[in-house]
């Protein structure tokens, strides 16, 4: 399964517990577990093209919506550089 290229968030595993019966506080004898199903919690991944003005180019990344909020807050270049997705721009030399 895919991971976020910024945060590294991937799918997590968990359980879905099925219960039946009436709760004690409602006058019943209590809830009983009738089944446990294993499931995965998948991250909300989006594929985005982000313009990086420092590099003057577009970068396509697969990220979670939480990482997209981080990019909006901290700036595209700094976040992508920390994640190792872009390199520092080369200095232009005069001949």
Backbone as CSV, one residue per row, in Angstrom:
resi,resn,N_x,N_y,N_z,CA_x,CA_y,CA_z,C_x,C_y,C_z
1,UNK,0.840,-1.187,0.000,0.000,0.000,0.000,0.880,1.244,0.000
2,UNK,0.377,2.310,-0.537,1.146,3.533,-0.687,1.312,4.273,0.636
3,UNK,2.383,5.071,0.687,2.662,5.894,1.853,2.751,7.352,1.435
4,UNK,2.587,8.228,2.408,2.755,9.654,2.179,4.240,9.938,2.009
5,UNK,4.607,10.689,0.990,6.007,10.985,0.734,6.549,12.042,1.694
6,UNK,5.682,12.783,2.354,6.109,13.833,3.282,6.202,13.279,4.705
7,UNK,5.104,12.717,5.212,5.057,12.272,6.609,5.377,10.801,6.789
8,UNK,5.294,10.016,5.720,5.540,8.580,5.829,4.358,7.808,6.382
9,UNK,3.207,8.453,6.475,2.019,7.791,7.013,1.549,6.709,6.056
10,UNK,1.331,5.522,6.581,0.851,4.396,5.789,-0.363,3.778,6.435
11,UNK,-0.848,2.679,5.919,-2.022,2.039,6.491,-1.722,1.432,7.853
12,UNK,-2.686,1.517,8.747,-2.587,0.943,10.088,-3.639,-0.157,10.211
13,UNK,-3.377,-1.131,11.068,-4.339,-2.203,11.260,-5.101,-1.999,12.560
14,UNK,-6.301,-2.554,12.601,-7.142,-2.440,13.785,-8.221,-3.500,13.742
15,UNK,-9.203,-3.345,14.612,-10.286,-4.318,14.704,-11.634,-3.618,14.726
16,UNK,-12.627,-4.318,14.198,-14.014,-3.888,14.272,-14.715,-4.922,15.132
17,UNK,-15.200,-4.516,16.309,-15.810,-5.452,17.252,-17.325,-5.347,17.138
18,UNK,-17.995,-6.478,16.836,-19.446,-6.535,16.747,-20.008,-6.993,18.090
19,UNK,-20.998,-6.260,18.583,-21.610,-6.613,19.869,-23.120,-6.670,19.717
20,UNK,-23.749,-7.452,20.600,-25.203,-7.502,20.612,-25.673,-7.521,22.048
21,UNK,-26.927,-7.253,22.230,-27.506,-7.228,23.563,-27.839,-5.814,23.997
22,UNK,-28.443,-5.720,25.173,-28.847,-4.437,25.731,-27.898,-4.064,26.856
23,UNK,-27.461,-2.807,26.885,-26.518,-2.352,27.893,-27.128,-2.460,29.292
24,UNK,-26.269,-2.675,30.286,-26.735,-2.809,31.667,-27.446,-1.554,32.145
25,UNK,-26.909,-0.394,31.763,-27.521,0.850,32.224,-28.902,1.074,31.624
26,UNK,-29.222,0.317,30.572,-30.553,0.402,29.968,-31.468,-0.717,30.455
27,UNK,-31.010,-1.484,31.441,-31.841,-2.538,32.005,-31.591,-3.916,31.439
28,UNK,-30.560,-4.080,30.630,-30.257,-5.378,30.043,-29.232,-6.139,30.871
29,UNK,-28.762,-7.259,30.321,-27.771,-8.080,31.012,-26.350,-7.741,30.575
30,UNK,-26.221,-6.819,29.637,-24.886,-6.408,29.194,-24.632,-6.781,27.749
31,UNK,-23.706,-6.083,27.137,-23.338,-6.332,25.738,-22.401,-7.529,25.644
32,UNK,-22.587,-8.336,24.635,-21.731,-9.496,24.405,-21.038,-9.345,23.055
33,UNK,-19.761,-9.694,23.021,-19.001,-9.650,21.776,-19.359,-10.869,20.938
34,UNK,-19.769,-10.609,19.692,-20.171,-11.719,18.825,-19.193,-11.944,17.686
35,UNK,-18.299,-10.994,17.453,-17.336,-11.189,16.378,-16.315,-10.080,16.344
36,UNK,-15.123,-10.426,15.869,-14.057,-9.440,15.707,-13.555,-9.546,14.274
37,UNK,-13.633,-8.451,13.549,-13.149,-8.403,12.176,-11.908,-7.534,12.133
38,UNK,-10.868,-7.997,11.452,-9.662,-7.210,11.290,-9.838,-6.290,10.091
39,UNK,-9.336,-5.068,10.209,-9.490,-4.089,9.145,-8.256,-3.214,9.070
40,UNK,-8.179,-2.398,8.015,-7.067,-1.459,7.869,-7.621,-0.045,7.829
41,UNK,-6.899,0.862,8.460,-7.205,2.275,8.417,-6.254,2.894,7.402
42,UNK,-6.789,3.369,6.284,-5.954,3.870,5.205,-5.828,5.386,5.285
43,UNK,-4.636,5.920,5.003,-4.472,7.375,5.025,-5.183,8.013,3.839
44,UNK,-5.567,9.262,4.012,-6.258,10.001,2.956,-5.216,10.569,1.986
45,UNK,-4.773,9.720,1.047,-3.716,10.102,0.121,-4.274,10.839,-1.087
46,UNK,-3.565,11.882,-1.499,-3.906,12.654,-2.679,-2.649,12.795,-3.535
47,UNK,-2.835,12.809,-4.838,-1.707,13.058,-5.742,-1.817,14.516,-6.177
48,UNK,-0.773,15.299,-5.893,-0.830,16.735,-6.141,0.386,17.209,-6.911
49,UNK,0.179,18.202,-7.755,1.271,18.923,-8.412,1.423,20.230,-7.667
50,UNK,2.613,20.451,-7.116,2.860,21.647,-6.314,3.922,22.480,-7.003
51,UNK,3.650,23.766,-7.163,4.622,24.670,-7.778,5.583,25.162,-6.709
52,UNK,6.889,25.030,-6.997,7.929,25.482,-6.068,8.608,26.685,-6.712
53,UNK,8.313,27.912,-6.231,8.877,29.097,-6.880,10.400,29.193,-6.759
54,UNK,10.978,28.646,-5.688,12.434,28.701,-5.525,13.155,27.920,-6.617
55,UNK,12.522,26.850,-7.099,13.110,26.028,-8.164,12.542,26.372,-9.534
56,UNK,11.464,27.135,-9.533,10.756,27.519,-10.758,10.297,26.294,-11.548
57,UNK,9.707,25.314,-10.827,9.182,24.120,-11.494,8.079,23.483,-10.653
58,UNK,7.362,22.556,-11.278,6.302,21.813,-10.620,6.859,20.491,-10.094
59,UNK,6.353,20.054,-8.922,6.756,18.778,-8.337,5.484,17.989,-8.057
60,UNK,5.428,16.742,-8.526,4.273,15.874,-8.267,4.589,15.000,-7.063
61,UNK,3.725,15.035,-6.059,3.929,14.259,-4.840,2.639,13.551,-4.455
62,UNK,2.791,12.433,-3.733,1.659,11.695,-3.169,1.686,11.968,-1.674
63,UNK,0.664,12.669,-1.171,0.686,13.087,0.224,-0.688,12.993,0.861
64,UNK,-0.691,13.033,2.193,-1.949,13.036,2.931,-2.465,14.463,2.998
65,UNK,-3.728,14.606,3.326,-4.304,15.934,3.443,-3.679,16.690,4.610
66,UNK,-3.248,15.989,5.634,-2.561,16.642,6.750,-1.231,17.234,6.284
67,UNK,-0.509,16.512,5.424,0.753,17.020,4.888,0.505,18.218,3.979
68,UNK,-0.628,18.236,3.281,-0.966,19.362,2.432,-1.186,20.619,3.269
69,UNK,-1.797,20.461,4.436,-1.967,21.590,5.354,-0.610,22.075,5.864
70,UNK,0.315,21.152,6.087,1.660,21.520,6.523,2.370,22.326,5.445
71,UNK,2.198,21.941,4.187,2.800,22.676,3.075,2.210,24.079,2.986
72,UNK,0.909,24.200,3.181,0.277,25.517,3.152,0.795,26.402,4.277
73,UNK,1.086,25.808,5.414,1.532,26.574,6.572,3.020,26.953,6.483
74,UNK,3.883,25.979,6.140,5.333,26.195,6.208,5.976,26.533,4.871
75,UNK,5.267,26.342,3.787,5.838,26.614,2.465,6.282,25.331,1.788
76,UNK,6.115,25.304,0.471,6.380,24.089,-0.288,7.857,23.714,-0.282
77,UNK,8.728,24.681,-0.517,10.144,24.366,-0.662,10.732,23.791,0.622
78,UNK,10.442,24.400,1.767,11.045,23.927,3.024,10.549,22.532,3.396
79,UNK,9.264,22.266,3.190,8.709,20.946,3.544,9.238,19.868,2.606
80,UNK,9.266,20.151,1.306,9.755,19.163,0.340,11.250,18.918,0.503
81,UNK,11.988,19.942,0.896,13.431,19.773,1.117,13.692,18.896,2.341
82,UNK,12.923,19.112,3.430,13.071,18.280,4.630,12.767,16.820,4.331
83,UNK,11.774,16.590,3.461,11.388,15.228,3.113,12.370,14.598,2.129
84,UNK,13.275,15.385,1.557,14.250,14.859,0.619,13.729,14.681,-0.786
85,UNK,12.653,15.379,-1.124,12.059,15.238,-2.455,12.640,16.225,-3.459
86,UNK,13.194,17.333,-2.974,13.845,18.289,-3.871,15.221,18.621,-3.311
87,UNK,16.110,19.033,-4.202,17.448,19.422,-3.801,17.562,20.941,-3.872
88,UNK,18.594,21.473,-3.242,18.839,22.908,-3.265,19.131,23.355,-4.698
89,UNK,18.660,24.534,-5.085,18.932,24.984,-6.449,20.418,25.256,-6.644
90,UNK,20.897,24.968,-7.848,22.314,25.179,-8.157,22.577,26.672,-8.321
91,UNK,23.720,27.118,-7.822,24.087,28.523,-7.958,24.513,28.778,-9.395
92,UNK,24.025,29.897,-9.928,24.378,30.254,-11.300,25.729,30.952,-11.285
93,UNK,26.615,30.537,-12.192,27.950,31.127,-12.266,28.029,32.047,-13.478
94,UNK,28.771,33.129,-13.334,28.956,34.064,-14.439,30.253,33.710,-15.168
95,UNK,30.203,33.703,-16.473,31.379,33.384,-17.277,31.975,34.618,-17.889
